[in-house]
Amino acid sequence: MTMRPFDILIAEDNEDDILLIREAFESVNMANRITVVRDGEEALAYLRGEGVFSRFPLPGMVLLDINMPKKTGLEVLTEIKSDPRFRPLPIVILTVSEREEDILRSFEQGACSYIRKPVTFTRFLAVVKEFELYWTLVSKVPTLKR
């Protein structure tokens, strides 16, 4: 069974992590187009199609870091899930935080998954391979319109 690729929005402010994510996704030959925004306000502007993001398609999924400038990932998650247009959008928290309260709050606010960023590239690559298998072969994501 072949699934159509969907766009992934990555909200991440750490340049090293962005590079690591891009390299890992390229290593597993993911067909998904990736767009990166570097803070919480940009993530919301992207989803709303505001300004420079007016011509970008709505993503099929958001990978969201908790610790970001301007608006935290949890603040962004709250805003996404409070907007009926974006409520069905799968949000995966991808963060270094191991705090139980962050995990609990993420799920309470509507995240569909919580992934702790592995420290090494090898481990992160293994996580991305599992991620790719699940989200492209097992799970389905809704096609949303703005």
Summary of the structure (lengths in Angstrom):
residues: 146
radius of gyration: 14.2
end to end distance: 28.2
largest distance: 40.9
contacts: 426
relative contact order: 0.19
helix: 42%
strand: 14%
